[in-house]
């Protein structure tokens, strides 16, 4: 091989995707062994799953559905502040914090009087 031409790396996932879907994972591994390709059953499952996910994302019906039912990604651990504000329970907590801040600033007796006046006005 000429010096400046890099050797192309063999892509096992691509080879797995080229196999018929009717072949089971163990059969694909056996066929690969006959062709002197080392793969595992797990690699077959992973490659096929990734291909299905990619196909599902590229179909127009799936794209429309994903836009309509877009759900924010779930993250592990404590929520970030931007994500917490978007949550409705966090919005309630934010309103409570604001109420408490005002109560401290105005005074609890005055705040109680203001709340009762609001309740009378609104029939609560």
N, C-alpha and C positions, 0 to 999 in steps of 0.2 A: 504494500500500500504506500502511496506517496506520503511524504512526511507532513505536508500541510493539511491533509484531509483527515478530519477526526473520524474515528470509528463510530458508527451509529450503534447506540445502546438498544438492546432488545427489550421491548415493552411487553411484560407478561400479562398485564391487565388487558392490553389490546388483543393479545392472542386469545385470552379467555373470552372476551366479548365476541370474537369471531366464531366461537364454537356454537353449535346449535343449542337453543334453550332447552330442547328436549333431553339433552344429555344431563345426567345428574352430576353433582359436584365430584363424587368419587370417580365417575367415568371420565370426567375431564382431566382429573389428576392422572389416571391410568394412561390416557391418550398422550398427555404431556410427557410422561416417563418414556413412552415409546419413541417420542421425538427428542428425547434427551433434554427436556425442559423441567427444571425443578420448581414445582409449585405445591401449595398445600390446599386442603379443602377450604380452609378459612379464607385464603386468597381468592378462591373461586366465588365464595359467597359475597365477599367484600366487593369484588369487581362487578359482579352482577347487580348487587344492591345499588352501587354508585351509578351504574348505567341506567337503572330504572328511575332513580331520583333525577338524573339529568334529563331523561326522556320526559318525565312528568312535568318538569319545569319548563320545557320548551314547547309543549303543546299549547295552542291558543286557548283551549277550554281551561286548562290548568292555570294558565297565566291570568285569565279573567277571574277564576275562582280565588286564586291567591291574593289578587288585588282587593277583591270584595271581602275576604275573610282574613285580612292581614292582622296577625297577632304579633306583638313585640316579642323578640327573642327572650327566652328565659335564661337568666344568668344565675350562676351559683353564688352563694354567700349573701351578704347584706346588700340590699338594693342601693344603687347610686342615688345621689340627691336628685338628679334630673328625672330618673325613673320613679322615685318616690313621690315627686310632685304630681306626676301624671296619674298616679293611683288615686282612686276616689277616697279611700280611707285616709290617705295622706292629705288630701284636700280638706277633709273634715278636721284633721289634726291641725292643719294650718289655720283654719278659721278659729279653732279653740285657742291656739297660741295667740292669735291676734286679739281675741276677746280677753284673755288673761292679761295681755300687755296693756290693753286699754283700762281694764279694771284696776290694775296697779297704778296706772298713771292718774286716773280720775279719782280713784278711791272706791272701796267696795260698797260703802253706803250709798254714794251717789250713783254708782253703776246699778245697784239693786233698784233704786228709784227709777232710773232710766229704762230698765228692762220692764218693770211693772207698767210704766206709762206706755211703752210700745205694745205690751200685751193688751192693755185697755183699748188702744187705738185700733188694733187689728182683731179684736174679739177672740183672743187666744186664752 
